[in-house]
Amino acid sequence: MIENQKIRPAQVIGPLGEPLTLDSLPPSTTTRWVVRRKAEVVAAVNGGLLSVDEACERYGLTLEEFAGWQRSIDRSGMPGLRVTRIQHYRDLYERQQRF
């Protein structure tokens, strides 16, 4: 019997316009999450290179943490991923929603 297998792209376009492959993603041992690395993982999931579950398992993330990264990128782009500016971008987003 043939099982349904997802067809994955060999590469996707990263947040800076560069091609991303499974080999070029941040290592699974990454503990220091800079903006670029977070954006690369989100781009890999959005492009179908990884599933959300695979990304969370590979990098030891919670679903909520990953979803927060996606929300930040959707709302504010890569600058929204900066830990030091989270409150600023959250406030900005909430003000925009009021109008």
C-alpha positions, 0 to 999 in steps of 0.5 A, a space after each residue: 500500500 502506498 502511504 500519503 507522503 508530503 512532498 517537501 520543497 528542497 529549499 525555500 526563500 529565507 527572510 533575507 531572500 537567501 535560499 534555505 535548506 534543511 542543512 542551512 537552518 540553525 543547528 538543533 542545539 541552538 540556544 541563543 535565538 537571534 532575530 535572524 535565526 527565529 525568522 529562518 525557522 518561521 520561514 522554513 515552516 511557512 514554506 513547507 520545509 518543516 512542519 510546526 511539530 518538527 520545528 518545535 521538536 527539533 529546536 525544543 520550542 513550545 507551540 506557544 513560543 513558535 506561534 509568538 514568533 509567527 505572530 511577531 513577524 506577521 505584525 511587525 516583520 523581523 524587528 518584531 522578533 527583537 526581545 528588547 522591543 516586544 512590549 513596544 511592538 505589542 503596544 503599537 499593534 494594540 493601538 493600531 487595532 483600536 483605529 
